[in-house]
Amino acid sequence: MAKKVLIVYAHQSSGSFNSAAKTAAVEVLTTLGCSVEVSDLYAMNFKATATAEDIKGDLKDAENFSYLDESKLAWEEGRLMDDITKEQSKVIEADFIIFQFPMYWFSVPAIMKGWIDRVLTNGFAFTQEKRYSQGIFKEKRAMLSFTTGSLESMFSATGINGDMNVTLWPLQNGILHYCGFQVLAPQIFWAPFSATPEARSCMLEGWRARLQGEACSQGVWSDGGNPHGKASATSQPDESRILNVFA
């Protein structure tokens, strides 16, 4: 049976590097026989705020509203808004989820954080008993694929921005692995806006090669012995490389 891939994509411009990375992933994975679906959050005008309006019908406690509790009850009773349940269905179907985005303030854009807040709800994506290695999505893989505005050297243990592994810990461990996902090491495109056209092309070719090579060897469908998706160091030039995350 063909693997099913969901790409959660957050960029407004079709001419962006993120768009090119998303398109490359769709092309490679489709060629390999995967079924690929893209949630283009800006094109969908996806609601970025988790509010009481996400719930159909009466609230359990309108005076002391708790999104955690109310969304769980609404999920159990089938009262979440349709845009949420549609995305949850995509998550259920997917074997592998790629989050493609530009890094904003050391994290994801607000619209993608809204997708996380509204889609990965209490009960659906996690419970007190089902978290981390025993999480609901422990049979699924997930990966962050993103661009930075800074060079790689600025995201080192001694760099001005600090260690990228520390930066990504809340996303990779506190969200994805918390829900049980086996988190593959991130695909990081370092400062493509300041790279030469040749370097940007090289980045995309590296991304294609990773997806093709690892998928063919089944590496994309395993955690590579690294459940928290730790980024690995490299000696390649900052401005012309992507991270070889299966090192």
DRENLOKOL-996965 format. One line per field, with one value per residue (C-alpha): residue number from 1; residue in one letter; x, y, z. Coordinates in pm, 1 decimal. Layout:
nr = (NUM, ...);
rest = (A, ...);
px = (X, ...);
py = (Y, ...);
pz = (Z, ...);
END
This chain:
nr = (1, 2, 3, 4, 5, 6, 7, 8, 9, 10, 11, 12, 13, 14, 15, 16, 17, 18, 19, 20, 21, 22, 23, 24, 25, 26, 27, 28, 29, 30, 31, 32, 33, 34, 35, 36, 37, 38, 39, 40, 41, 42, 43, 44, 45, 46, 47, 48, 49, 50, 51, 52, 53, 54, 55, 56, 57, 58, 59, 60, 61, 62, 63, 64, 65, 66, 67, 68, 69, 70, 71, 72, 73, 74, 75, 76, 77, 78, 79, 80, 81, 82, 83, 84, 85, 86, 87, 88, 89, 90, 91, 92, 93, 94, 95, 96, 97, 98, 99, 100, 101, 102, 103, 104, 105, 106, 107, 108, 109, 110, 111, 112, 113, 114, 115, 116, 117, 118, 119, 120, 121, 122, 123, 124, 125, 126, 127, 128, 129, 130, 131, 132, 133, 134, 135, 136, 137, 138, 139, 140, 141, 142, 143, 144, 145, 146, 147, 148, 149, 150, 151, 152, 153, 154, 155, 156, 157, 158, 159, 160, 161, 162, 163, 164, 165, 166, 167, 168, 169, 170, 171, 172, 173, 174, 175, 176, 177, 178, 179, 180, 181, 182, 183, 184, 185, 186, 187, 188, 189, 190, 191, 192, 193, 194, 195, 196, 197, 198, 199, 200, 201, 202, 203, 204, 205, 206, 207, 208, 209, 210, 211, 212, 213, 214, 215, 216, 217, 218, 219, 220, 221, 222, 223, 224, 225, 226, 227, 228, 229, 230, 231, 232, 233, 234, 235, 236, 237, 238, 239, 240, 241, 242, 243, 244, 245, 246, 247);
rest = (M, A, K, K, V, L, I, V, Y, A, H, Q, S, S, G, S, F, N, S, A, A, K, T, A, A, V, E, V, L, T, T, L, G, C, S, V, E, V, S, D, L, Y, A, M, N, F, K, A, T, A, T, A, E, D, I, K, G, D, L, K, D, A, E, N, F, S, Y, L, D, E, S, K, L, A, W, E, E, G, R, L, M, D, D, I, T, K, E, Q, S, K, V, I, E, A, D, F, I, I, F, Q, F, P, M, Y, W, F, S, V, P, A, I, M, K, G, W, I, D, R, V, L, T, N, G, F, A, F, T, Q, E, K, R, Y, S, Q, G, I, F, K, E, K, R, A, M, L, S, F, T, T, G, S, L, E, S, M, F, S, A, T, G, I, N, G, D, M, N, V, T, L, W, P, L, Q, N, G, I, L, H, Y, C, G, F, Q, V, L, A, P, Q, I, F, W, A, P, F, S, A, T, P, E, A, R, S, C, M, L, E, G, W, R, A, R, L, Q, G, E, A, C, S, Q, G, V, W, S, D, G, G, N, P, H, G, K, A, S, A, T, S, Q, P, D, E, S, R, I, L, N, V, F, A);
px = (0.0, 132.3, 243.7, 31.1, 203.8, 54.1, 242.5, 126.5, 249.1, 267.4, 387.9, 192.2, 407.8, 411.9, 752.7, 912.4, 1185.3, 940.4, 703.5, 985.7, 1072.8, 708.3, 676.9, 997.6, 865.9, 533.9, 708.0, 958.9, 716.7, 450.0, 705.9, 793.0, 430.4, 324.2, -14.5, 58.6, -187.2, -101.1, -275.8, -187.1, -282.9, -274.0, -465.4, -720.1, -740.8, -705.1, -818.0, -513.5, -677.5, -812.5, -1138.3, -1484.9, -1601.0, -1426.4, -1700.1, -2052.9, -2336.2, -2334.2, -2018.6, -1977.8, -1863.8, -1902.0, -1815.6, -1479.9, -1388.6, -1106.2, -1006.9, -833.1, -1148.9, -1410.9, -1229.6, -1190.3, -1561.7, -1648.5, -1418.9, -1580.6, -1928.6, -1850.4, -1896.8, -1566.3, -1589.3, -1559.2, -1224.4, -1073.4, -1223.2, -1117.1, -754.6, -783.8, -899.6, -587.7, -370.1, -541.3, -481.2, -117.7, 181.1, 420.9, 365.8, 601.9, 569.1, 706.0, 750.6, 979.4, 1109.0, 940.2, 1078.5, 1253.2, 928.3, 651.8, 433.7, 117.1, -106.3, 83.0, 75.3, -300.2, -316.3, -127.9, -346.9, -677.2, -608.3, -395.5, -665.3, -696.9, -833.8, -764.7, -386.0, -300.6, -432.9, -273.7, -211.1, -104.1, 194.5, 550.0, 663.0, 316.3, 144.4, -156.4, 49.0, 343.0, 313.7, 341.3, 647.2, 682.1, 946.7, 1008.3, 1133.3, 1202.7, 1406.3, 1602.3, 1698.0, 2032.8, 2337.7, 2402.4, 2699.6, 2462.9, 2263.1, 2547.3, 2617.5, 2853.9, 2654.2, 2453.3, 2120.8, 2218.8, 2198.4, 1930.4, 1850.8, 1748.8, 1544.4, 1352.2, 1294.6, 949.1, 829.8, 986.0, 955.9, 692.7, 444.4, 524.9, 681.9, 435.7, 163.8, 366.3, 514.7, 851.0, 1029.3, 1279.6, 1569.6, 1477.9, 1542.4, 1697.6, 1755.4, 2000.2, 1940.0, 1838.4, 1750.4, 2117.4, 2247.2, 2336.7, 2091.3, 2332.2, 2340.9, 1961.0, 1939.1, 2186.6, 1970.8, 1665.9, 1858.9, 1981.6, 1622.5, 1514.0, 1803.2, 1724.3, 1359.7, 1434.1, 1728.1, 1584.5, 1238.7, 1382.5, 1581.7, 1282.3, 1473.8, 1196.5, 962.0, 1183.1, 1305.8, 1670.5, 1734.7, 1665.2, 1312.7, 1363.7, 1489.0, 1825.2, 2003.4, 2357.5, 2663.4, 2833.6, 3148.8, 2982.4, 2962.5, 2677.6, 2547.6, 2536.5, 2414.5, 2116.0, 2147.0, 2211.2, 1980.8, 2040.5, 2407.6);
py = (0.0, 345.7, 568.5, 875.2, 1207.7, 1531.4, 1857.2, 2138.5, 2444.3, 2806.0, 3068.4, 3332.5, 3354.5, 3102.0, 3239.5, 3172.6, 2923.9, 2750.9, 2704.3, 2552.5, 2316.6, 2214.3, 2154.0, 1949.2, 1727.9, 1675.1, 1583.6, 1342.2, 1167.1, 1136.5, 987.1, 733.9, 624.5, 814.0, 978.4, 1342.4, 1601.0, 1964.3, 2184.4, 2530.7, 2729.8, 3078.5, 2969.3, 2803.9, 3120.6, 2887.0, 3041.4, 3095.3, 3152.2, 2882.7, 3024.9, 2922.4, 2975.2, 2647.4, 2458.7, 2395.0, 2412.7, 2504.4, 2520.3, 2312.9, 2616.0, 2941.0, 3153.1, 2983.6, 2879.3, 2625.5, 2540.2, 2225.7, 2089.6, 2224.0, 2107.1, 1758.4, 1733.0, 1877.1, 1626.2, 1339.4, 1462.6, 1559.8, 1932.5, 2074.8, 2308.9, 2150.9, 2310.1, 2140.6, 1797.1, 1807.1, 1857.4, 1592.4, 1346.4, 1426.6, 1359.5, 1026.2, 920.8, 1031.7, 808.7, 1101.6, 1474.7, 1745.8, 2097.2, 2340.3, 2700.5, 3002.2, 3033.2, 3329.2, 3442.5, 3108.5, 2919.6, 2863.5, 3136.1, 3222.1, 3050.1, 2721.8, 2756.7, 2801.4, 2475.2, 2303.6, 2457.6, 2385.9, 2050.6, 1864.5, 1883.0, 1713.4, 1363.1, 1353.7, 1402.1, 1328.2, 1225.4, 1212.6, 842.3, 859.7, 1089.2, 1074.9, 717.7, 589.2, 870.4, 842.9, 900.6, 675.8, 491.1, 814.5, 1018.2, 1395.5, 1639.9, 2013.6, 2158.1, 2529.1, 2828.3, 3057.6, 3420.3, 3359.7, 3161.3, 2821.7, 2953.5, 3180.3, 2877.7, 2690.8, 2636.5, 2933.7, 3135.9, 3446.1, 3264.2, 2958.2, 2587.6, 2505.4, 2184.6, 2395.2, 2627.6, 2335.9, 2145.4, 2297.3, 2213.4, 1871.7, 1735.6, 1955.1, 1925.1, 1650.0, 1386.4, 1477.2, 1353.7, 1038.8, 1125.1, 974.6, 1298.5, 1288.5, 1530.7, 1864.9, 1979.1, 2322.1, 2560.3, 2812.3, 3173.6, 3100.8, 3466.2, 3560.3, 3261.3, 3261.9, 3111.5, 2821.3, 2763.5, 2772.3, 2522.4, 2302.0, 2320.9, 2200.6, 1921.7, 1809.0, 1803.7, 1598.7, 1359.2, 1314.6, 1237.1, 1004.9, 823.3, 783.8, 688.0, 419.5, 280.8, 323.4, 581.9, 838.7, 590.2, 534.8, 759.9, 699.5, 616.7, 980.0, 1025.5, 1393.5, 1491.6, 1631.8, 1844.4, 1731.9, 1944.9, 1980.7, 2129.1, 2243.1, 2618.7, 2803.6, 2974.1, 2674.3, 2373.4, 2202.7, 1981.5, 1616.4, 1501.0, 1129.0, 1151.5);
pz = (0.0, -92.7, 191.2, 258.0, 314.7, 443.9, 391.2, 618.5, 431.0, 546.9, 301.8, 113.7, -198.4, -480.5, -577.9, -240.2, -160.3, 73.0, -218.4, -422.1, -135.4, -101.3, -474.9, -479.4, -199.8, -377.1, -702.6, -550.3, -317.4, -586.9, -825.9, -556.1, -541.3, -231.3, -200.5, -115.0, 16.3, 88.1, 341.7, 208.1, 515.7, 363.3, 53.8, 283.9, 495.4, 790.4, 1118.9, 1337.0, 1675.5, 1906.8, 2042.6, 2156.8, 1797.4, 1711.8, 1895.0, 1774.7, 2024.5, 2390.5, 2596.7, 2909.9, 3109.1, 2917.2, 3220.8, 3273.4, 2920.8, 2885.2, 2528.5, 2652.1, 2814.1, 2575.1, 2260.7, 2408.1, 2482.2, 2140.9, 1970.2, 2159.8, 2066.7, 1706.4, 1767.0, 1642.3, 1344.8, 1002.5, 913.7, 1219.2, 1161.8, 796.7, 900.7, 1170.5, 905.9, 703.4, 1008.1, 1069.0, 708.8, 694.0, 760.3, 740.7, 799.2, 674.5, 814.9, 554.9, 668.3, 712.0, 1068.3, 1238.5, 1573.7, 1629.6, 1573.2, 1319.0, 1161.5, 1355.2, 1101.2, 1146.1, 1524.4, 1485.9, 1292.9, 1575.9, 1846.3, 1672.4, 1504.3, 1759.1, 2024.1, 2360.7, 2313.3, 1941.5, 1952.7, 2315.2, 2655.0, 2997.6, 2944.3, 2579.5, 2534.5, 2401.2, 2320.5, 2409.9, 2223.4, 1997.9, 1681.1, 1772.3, 1439.5, 1238.3, 1135.8, 1130.6, 1013.7, 1022.0, 692.7, 705.7, 598.6, 828.1, 798.2, 967.8, 866.5, 1020.6, 1218.5, 1411.4, 1531.1, 1698.3, 2066.5, 2050.6, 1795.2, 1875.0, 1825.0, 2027.7, 1947.5, 1690.0, 1878.5, 2177.9, 1956.9, 1806.4, 2131.7, 2203.1, 1850.5, 1809.7, 2162.1, 2324.7, 2037.4, 1787.6, 2010.5, 2287.7, 2050.7, 1984.5, 1644.7, 1557.8, 1475.1, 1191.8, 1208.4, 1053.1, 698.7, 742.3, 453.5, 593.8, 481.7, 121.8, 63.2, 89.2, -107.0, -474.7, -725.4, -765.8, -390.5, -366.7, -649.5, -464.2, -151.5, -341.7, -509.1, -169.6, -43.7, -342.6, -293.9, 72.0, 6.6, -282.2, -128.6, 217.8, 95.1, -129.3, 164.3, 397.8, 603.6, 572.4, 736.4, 1039.7, 1318.4, 1233.0, 1598.2, 1683.8, 1826.7, 1901.0, 1555.5, 1664.5, 1408.1, 1333.9, 1269.5, 934.2, 790.0, 468.7, 395.7, 566.2, 255.6, 24.9, 219.9, 364.4, 666.0, 589.9, 863.7, 831.2, 927.7);
END
